[in-house]
Amino acid sequence: MRIDAHHHLWDLSRRPQPWMDGPWADPLRRTFAPADLEPELTAHGVDMSVAVQTSTSYDETRDLLATAGGSGWIAAVVGWADLTDPGLPAVLAGLRSAPGGDRLRGIRHQVQDEPDPLWLVRPEVRRGLAAVADAGLVYDLLVTPRELPAAIEAVREVPQLTFVLDHAGKPAVAERLWQPWADGITELAGEPHVSCKLSGLVTEADWQKWRPQEVLPYAHHVLDAFGPHRVLFGSDWPVCTLAADYREVLALAEQATAHLTVLERAAVFGDTAARVYGLETAWRRPGDAAQSRRPPEHG
């Protein structure tokens, strides 16, 4: 079973994406639908995927859930919710009762965009993280090296919550900076309830000039720190297309994991995501064949 643990979908005719705040985003200023991604997954033998939010919008989360519910291969959604809302438990329950709500497996907020680098350790945010844990959901950490210290503190304050670090903590690959990112990754990896996505590295590099040898040390540090059984492959499609197509992103991840055993590679490319997001039974029912399934044809 191969899983792409991180991709996005958006329809600009339904809602804007405020983070597209300059000419750099021009290649992304169109709708990206499941029909655009499915051929890539089929071509590269990816069985299922995790769709991740891109805006602070409950409407977007509901749309992603409905889309996933009608899909044969979007097995999970990481949606958005307001962690500071005292009524968050009821909000999460409402999302789970919406169409496709059984695909809600995690929550994420654009912490990297918060002016306060210590936002994650605010008392009201900590209360929200505890509510996410109580709901049996995962929390995806979208942070840069600036927010890593707060992320480490938050992880330690909410040990009952499963955390997933997105995009390897967004190291400054283009500037070839190693610290303080590397030490932060090592420290965060010391917490057993945290996993890390091997994703988003090509867009942290120089989009036009990046080479694998510039990116691989960052990927290898993640693998060394977390171990392959706590690392998840994610394409970050379509954002990745600013620097590389799907084939190139997958090839880079395969190169980064070439030294691992067969079972370790299986963890990175599927088993870890299945365990973390609870996807072991997503397509398997009693009596199903043991082998993984390819995405079924659908309209």
C-alpha positions in Angstrom: 0.0 0.0 0.0 1.4 3.4 -1.1 0.1 6.5 0.4 0.7 10.2 -0.5 0.3 11.7 3.0 0.1 15.3 2.0 -1.6 17.0 -1.0 -4.0 19.9 -1.6 -7.1 20.6 -3.6 -8.7 24.0 -4.2 -11.4 25.5 -6.4 -10.8 29.2 -6.8 -14.3 29.7 -8.1 -15.6 28.8 -4.7 -13.1 30.6 -2.4 -9.8 32.5 -2.7 -6.5 31.4 -1.3 -5.2 34.4 0.6 -1.7 32.9 0.9 -1.2 33.3 -2.8 0.0 36.8 -2.2 2.3 37.6 -5.0 3.4 36.8 -8.6 5.3 33.8 -7.3 1.9 32.0 -7.0 0.8 32.7 -10.5 1.3 29.0 -11.6 -1.0 27.9 -8.8 -3.8 30.4 -9.6 -6.3 27.8 -11.0 -8.5 25.1 -9.7 -6.8 21.9 -8.7 -9.3 19.0 -8.5 -9.1 15.3 -7.8 -9.2 14.6 -11.5 -5.9 16.5 -11.9 -4.1 14.4 -9.3 -5.5 11.0 -9.9 -3.5 10.3 -13.1 -0.3 11.1 -11.2 -1.2 8.6 -8.4 -2.2 5.9 -10.9 1.0 6.4 -12.9 3.2 6.1 -9.8 1.3 3.3 -8.0 0.0 5.4 -5.2 -3.1 3.7 -3.6 -4.6 6.4 -1.4 -4.0 9.9 -0.2 -4.4 12.5 2.6 -5.9 15.8 1.5 -4.8 18.8 3.7 -6.4 22.2 4.2 -5.0 25.4 2.7 -7.2 28.1 4.2 -8.6 29.0 7.6 -12.1 28.0 6.5 -14.7 25.5 7.8 -16.3 25.7 4.4 -13.1 24.4 2.8 -12.9 21.6 5.4 -16.5 20.5 4.7 -15.8 20.6 0.9 -12.7 18.5 1.4 -14.7 16.0 3.5 -17.5 15.8 0.9 -14.9 15.3 -1.9 -13.1 12.6 0.0 -16.4 10.9 0.8 -17.2 10.6 -2.9 -13.7 9.4 -3.8 -12.3 6.0 -3.9 -8.8 7.1 -3.0 -8.8 10.2 -0.7 -8.8 8.2 2.5 -8.3 11.0 4.9 -8.7 14.8 5.4 -6.6 17.1 7.6 -9.0 20.0 8.0 -8.9 23.4 9.7 -10.4 24.3 13.0 -10.1 27.2 15.4 -8.1 25.9 18.3 -8.9 29.0 20.4 -12.6 28.3 20.2 -14.0 27.1 23.6 -16.7 25.3 21.6 -14.2 23.3 19.6 -15.4 19.8 20.8 -18.8 20.5 19.4 -17.3 21.9 16.2 -15.3 18.8 15.6 -18.3 16.6 16.3 -20.2 18.6 13.7 -17.5 18.1 11.1 -17.6 14.4 11.8 -21.3 14.3 11.2 -21.0 16.2 7.9 -21.0 14.4 4.5 -17.7 12.5 4.3 -17.0 13.3 8.0 -15.7 9.8 8.6 -12.6 10.8 6.6 -11.7 13.6 9.1 -8.4 12.3 10.6 -6.6 15.5 11.6 -6.6 19.3 12.1 -4.1 21.9 11.0 -3.6 25.6 11.3 -1.1 27.9 9.5 1.0 28.5 12.6 3.8 29.8 10.3 1.6 32.8 9.5 0.9 33.8 13.1 2.8 37.0 14.1 3.5 35.4 17.5 6.2 32.7 17.2 4.9 31.4 20.6 1.3 31.0 19.4 1.3 27.3 19.9 1.9 27.6 23.7 -0.8 30.0 24.4 -3.2 28.5 27.0 -6.2 28.7 24.7 -4.3 26.9 22.0 -3.1 24.2 24.4 -6.8 23.7 25.4 -7.7 23.3 21.7 -4.9 20.8 21.2 -6.3 18.8 24.1 -9.7 18.9 22.4 -8.2 17.5 19.2 -6.7 14.7 21.2 -10.0 14.0 23.0 -11.7 13.7 19.6 -9.2 11.0 18.5 -7.7 13.2 15.8 -4.1 14.0 14.8 -2.6 17.5 14.7 -0.4 18.5 11.8 2.2 21.1 12.7 2.9 23.7 10.0 5.8 25.5 11.4 9.2 26.9 10.3 12.4 27.0 12.3 11.1 30.2 14.0 8.2 28.3 15.6 10.0 25.0 16.3 10.8 25.8 19.9 7.1 26.5 20.6 6.2 23.3 18.8 8.5 21.3 21.0 7.0 22.9 24.1 3.4 22.3 22.9 4.2 18.6 22.0 5.5 18.1 25.5 2.5 19.8 27.1 0.0 17.6 25.2 1.5 14.1 25.3 -1.8 12.4 24.6 -2.0 13.9 21.1 -0.4 12.5 18.0 1.5 15.2 16.2 2.8 15.2 12.6 5.4 17.7 11.5 4.6 18.9 8.0 7.3 19.5 5.4 10.1 18.5 7.7 9.8 21.8 9.6 10.6 23.8 6.4 14.4 24.1 6.6 16.0 27.0 4.7 17.4 24.7 1.9 17.9 27.6 -0.6 20.1 29.4 1.9 21.8 26.2 2.9 21.1 26.9 6.6 21.4 23.9 8.9 20.9 25.4 12.3 18.8 25.9 14.4 16.6 23.7 12.2 18.7 20.5 12.7 18.8 20.7 16.5 15.1 21.5 16.6 14.3 18.4 14.5 16.5 16.2 16.7 14.8 17.5 19.9 11.3 17.2 18.4 12.0 13.6 17.3 12.8 12.8 20.9 9.1 12.9 21.6 7.6 9.5 20.7 4.2 10.8 19.8 5.5 12.9 16.9 6.0 11.8 13.3 7.4 13.8 10.4 6.4 14.2 6.7 9.1 13.9 4.1 7.5 16.6 2.0 7.8 20.2 0.9 11.6 20.2 0.6 11.8 21.1 -3.1 9.9 24.4 -2.5 12.3 25.3 0.3 15.2 25.0 -2.2 15.9 27.2 -5.2 12.9 26.4 -7.4 14.8 26.7 -10.7 18.3 25.4 -9.7 17.8 22.9 -6.9 19.7 19.6 -7.2 19.2 16.4 -5.2 22.5 16.7 -3.4 21.4 20.0 -1.9 18.1 18.6 -0.5 19.2 15.1 0.5 21.1 16.1 3.7 17.9 17.5 5.1 15.9 14.4 4.2 18.5 12.2 5.7 18.6 14.1 8.9 14.8 13.7 9.2 15.1 9.9 8.6 18.0 9.6 11.1 16.2 11.6 13.8 12.7 10.1 13.6 13.5 6.7 12.1 11.6 5.5 9.0 8.7 4.2 11.1 7.9 7.8 12.1 8.4 9.3 8.6 5.6 9.7 6.0 6.1 10.5 2.3 4.0 13.5 1.0 4.1 15.1 -2.4 2.8 18.5 -1.4 1.1 18.6 -4.8 0.3 21.0 -6.4 2.5 23.4 -4.4 5.5 21.2 -5.3 5.0 22.0 -9.0 6.5 25.4 -8.4 9.8 23.5 -8.3 9.2 19.9 -9.4 6.6 17.7 -10.9 5.1 14.7 -9.1 7.6 12.2 -10.7 10.6 14.3 -9.6 9.3 14.7 -6.0 8.7 11.0 -5.7 12.1 10.2 -7.3 13.8 12.5 -4.7 12.1 10.7 -1.9 13.0 7.3 -3.3 16.6 8.5 -3.6 16.6 9.7 0.0 15.4 6.3 1.2 17.4 4.1 -1.1 19.7 3.0 1.8 16.8 1.7 3.9 15.5 -1.9 4.1 12.4 -3.0 2.1 10.3 -2.8 5.3 11.7 0.6 6.2 10.9 2.0 2.8 7.4 0.5 3.1 7.0 2.5 6.3 7.9 5.8 4.7 5.8 5.3 1.6 2.6 4.0 3.3 2.7 2.1 6.5 3.5 5.0 8.8 0.7 7.1 7.3 -1.7 4.2 7.6 -0.9 3.9 11.3 -0.8 7.6 12.1 -4.0 8.5 10.3 -5.8 5.2 11.1 -6.0 4.1 7.4 -5.3 0.4 7.9 -8.9 -0.4 7.3 -9.7 2.4 4.9 -10.1 0.1 1.9 -10.0 -3.2 3.6 -13.1 -4.9 4.9 -13.6 -8.4 6.2 -12.9 -10.8 3.3 -10.9 -8.3 1.3 -7.7 -9.5 -0.3 -4.6 -8.7 1.6 -2.8 -6.9 -1.2 -3.1 -3.1 -1.6 -5.6 -1.7 -4.1 -5.1 0.7 -6.9 -7.4 3.7 -7.1 -10.6 2.5 -8.7 -11.9 4.2 -11.8 -14.6 6.7 -11.1 -16.2 9.8 -12.6 
